[in-house]
Amino acid sequence: MQRNVQLNVDKEFLDVKDLAEILDIGKSLVYKLVRQNMIPHVRIGSSIKFVKSQIEDWLGQGGTKGEVV
């Protein structure tokens, strides 16, 4: 069952630091989730970005394996 999750953040795109703070986890865990393709993300050059709406959907699904965009 999907829940409606809304992050209280003004940015549309989040970086690793932003997401780690929001989820209250370490940046190293965020990088691990990205490496394992467990969280939806976008690579722009060497930068990793997260689309806020995709993270909200991912959290609403219980943080299950996401697709890389």
MIGUDREN-843301 format. One record per atom (N, C-alpha, C): residue number from 1; residue in one letter; atom name; x, y, z. Coordinates in steps of 0.1 Angstrom, whole numbers, always signed. Layout:
REM MIGUDREN-843301
     n   res   atom      xx      yy      zz
   NUM     a     CA       X       Y       Z
...
REM end
This chain:
REM MIGUDREN-843301
     n   res   atom      xx      yy      zz
     1     m      N      +8     -12      +0
     1     m     CA      +0      +0      +0
     1     m      C      +9     +12      +0
     2     q      N      +6     +22      -9
     2     q     CA     +14     +34     -10
     2     q      C      +8     +45      -1
     3     r      N     +17     +51      +6
     3     r     CA     +13     +62     +15
     3     r      C     +17     +75      +8
     4     n      N     +10     +86     +11
     4     n     CA     +13     +99      +6
     4     n      C     +24    +106     +15
     5     v      N     +36    +107     +10
     5     v     CA     +47    +113     +17
     5     v      C     +50    +126     +11
     6     q      N     +51    +137     +19
     6     q     CA     +56    +150     +14
     6     q      C     +67    +155     +22
     7     l      N     +78    +158     +16
     7     l     CA     +90    +164     +22
     7     l      C     +88    +179     +24
     8     n      N     +91    +184     +36
     8     n     CA     +90    +198     +38
     8     n      C    +103    +205     +34
     9     v      N    +105    +205     +21
     9     v     CA    +117    +211     +15
     9     v      C    +113    +219      +3
    10     d      N    +119    +231      +1
    10     d     CA    +116    +239     -10
    10     d      C    +123    +236     -23
    11     k      N    +134    +228     -22
    11     k     CA    +141    +225     -34
    11     k      C    +134    +214     -42
    12     e      N    +135    +214     -55
    12     e     CA    +130    +203     -64
    12     e      C    +140    +192     -65
    13     f      N    +153    +196     -65
    13     f     CA    +164    +186     -66
    13     f      C    +172    +187     -53
    14     l      N    +175    +175     -48
    14     l     CA    +183    +174     -35
    14     l      C    +196    +168     -38
    15     d      N    +206    +171     -30
    15     d     CA    +219    +165     -32
    15     d      C    +221    +154     -20
    16     v      N    +232    +147     -20
    16     v     CA    +234    +137     -10
    16     v      C    +233    +142      +4
    17     k      N    +239    +154      +6
    17     k     CA    +239    +160     +20
    17     k      C    +224    +163     +24
    18     d      N    +217    +169     +15
    18     d     CA    +203    +172     +18
    18     d      C    +195    +160     +22
    19     l      N    +196    +149     +13
    19     l     CA    +189    +137     +16
    19     l      C    +193    +130     +29
    20     a      N    +206    +130     +31
    20     a     CA    +210    +124     +44
    20     a      C    +204    +131     +56
    21     e      N    +204    +144     +55
    21     e     CA    +198    +152     +66
    21     e      C    +183    +149     +68
    22     i      N    +176    +149     +56
    22     i     CA    +161    +147     +57
    22     i      C    +158    +133     +62
    23     l      N    +166    +123     +58
    23     l     CA    +163    +109     +62
    23     l      C    +170    +106     +76
    24     d      N    +178    +115     +81
    24     d     CA    +185    +113     +93
    24     d      C    +194    +100     +92
    25     i      N    +201     +99     +81
    25     i     CA    +211     +89     +79
    25     i      C    +224     +95     +75
    26     g      N    +235     +87     +75
    26     g     CA    +248     +92     +70
    26     g      C    +249     +93     +55
    27     k      N    +257    +102     +51
    27     k     CA    +260    +103     +36
    27     k      C    +265     +90     +30
    28     s      N    +273     +83     +38
    28     s     CA    +278     +70     +33
    28     s      C    +267     +60     +30
    29     l      N    +256     +61     +38
    29     l     CA    +245     +52     +35
    29     l      C    +238     +56     +23
    30     v      N    +236     +69     +21
    30     v     CA    +230     +74      +8
    30     v      C    +238     +69      -4
    31     y      N    +251     +71      -3
    31     y     CA    +260     +66     -14
    31     y      C    +258     +51     -16
    32     k      N    +257     +43      -6
    32     k     CA    +255     +29      -7
    32     k      C    +242     +26     -14
    33     l      N    +231     +33     -10
    33     l     CA    +218     +30     -16
    33     l      C    +219     +34     -31
    34     v      N    +226     +44     -34
    34     v     CA    +228     +48     -49
    34     v      C    +236     +37     -56
    35     r      N    +247     +32     -50
    35     r     CA    +255     +22     -57
    35     r      C    +247      +9     -59
    36     q      N    +238      +6     -50
    36     q     CA    +230      -6     -51
    36     q      C    +217      -4     -58
    37     n      N    +215      +8     -64
    37     n     CA    +203     +12     -72
    37     n      C    +191      +9     -63
    38     m      N    +191     +12     -50
    38     m     CA    +180     +11     -41
    38     m      C    +172     +23     -40
    39     i      N    +177     +34     -45
    39     i     CA    +170     +47     -43
    39     i      C    +170     +54     -57
    40     p      N    +159     +60     -61
    40     p     CA    +159     +67     -74
    40     p      C    +168     +80     -73
    41     h      N    +176     +81     -84
    41     h     CA    +186     +92     -84
    41     h      C    +189     +95     -99
    42     v      N    +195    +107    -100
    42     v     CA    +199    +112    -114
    42     v      C    +214    +115    -113
    43     r      N    +222    +111    -122
    43     r     CA    +236    +114    -123
    43     r      C    +237    +126    -133
    44     i      N    +243    +136    -129
    44     i     CA    +247    +148    -137
    44     i      C    +262    +149    -137
    45     g      N    +268    +144    -146
    45     g     CA    +283    +144    -146
    45     g      C    +287    +135    -134
    46     s      N    +295    +140    -125
    46     s     CA    +299    +132    -114
    46     s      C    +290    +135    -102
    47     s      N    +280    +144    -103
    47     s     CA    +271    +147     -92
    47     s      C    +259    +137     -92
    48     i      N    +254    +135     -80
    48     i     CA    +242    +127     -78
    48     i      C    +232    +136     -72
    49     k      N    +220    +136     -79
    49     k     CA    +209    +144     -75
    49     k      C    +197    +135     -73
    50     f      N    +188    +140     -65
    50     f     CA    +175    +133     -62
    50     f      C    +164    +142     -65
    51     v      N    +154    +137     -72
    51     v     CA    +142    +145     -75
    51     v      C    +133    +143     -64
    52     k      N    +129    +155     -58
    52     k     CA    +121    +155     -46
    52     k      C    +108    +146     -47
    53     s      N    +101    +147     -58
    53     s     CA     +88    +140     -60
    53     s      C     +91    +125     -61
    54     q      N    +102    +121     -67
    54     q     CA    +106    +107     -68
    54     q      C    +109    +101     -54
    55     i      N    +116    +109     -46
    55     i     CA    +119    +105     -32
    55     i      C    +107    +103     -24
    56     e      N     +97    +113     -26
    56     e     CA     +85    +112     -19
    56     e      C     +77     +99     -22
    57     d      N     +77     +96     -35
    57     d     CA     +71     +84     -40
    57     d      C     +78     +71     -34
    58     w      N     +91     +72     -35
    58     w     CA     +99     +60     -30
    58     w      C     +96     +58     -15
    59     l      N     +96     +69      -7
    59     l     CA     +93     +67      +7
    59     l      C     +78     +62      +9
    60     g      N     +69     +67      +1
    60     g     CA     +55     +63      +2
    60     g      C     +54     +48      -1
    61     q      N     +63     +42      -9
    61     q     CA     +63     +28     -11
    61     q      C     +71     +20      -1
    62     g      N     +75     +27      +9
    62     g     CA     +82     +20     +20
    62     g      C     +97     +20     +17
    63     g      N    +102     +28      +8
    63     g     CA    +117     +28      +5
    63     g      C    +121     +16      -2
    64     t      N    +112     +10     -10
    64     t     CA    +116      -2     -18
    64     t      C    +125      +1     -30
    65     k      N    +131      -9     -36
    65     k     CA    +140      -7     -47
    65     k      C    +134      +3     -57
    66     g      N    +142     +13     -61
    66     g     CA    +138     +23     -71
    66     g      C    +145     +21     -83
    67     e      N    +140     +28     -94
    67     e     CA    +147     +27    -107
    67     e      C    +156     +40    -108
    68     v      N    +167     +38    -114
    68     v     CA    +176     +49    -117
    68     v      C    +172     +56    -129
    69     v      N    +171     +69    -129
    69     v     CA    +167     +77    -140
    69     v      C    +179     +81    -148
REM end
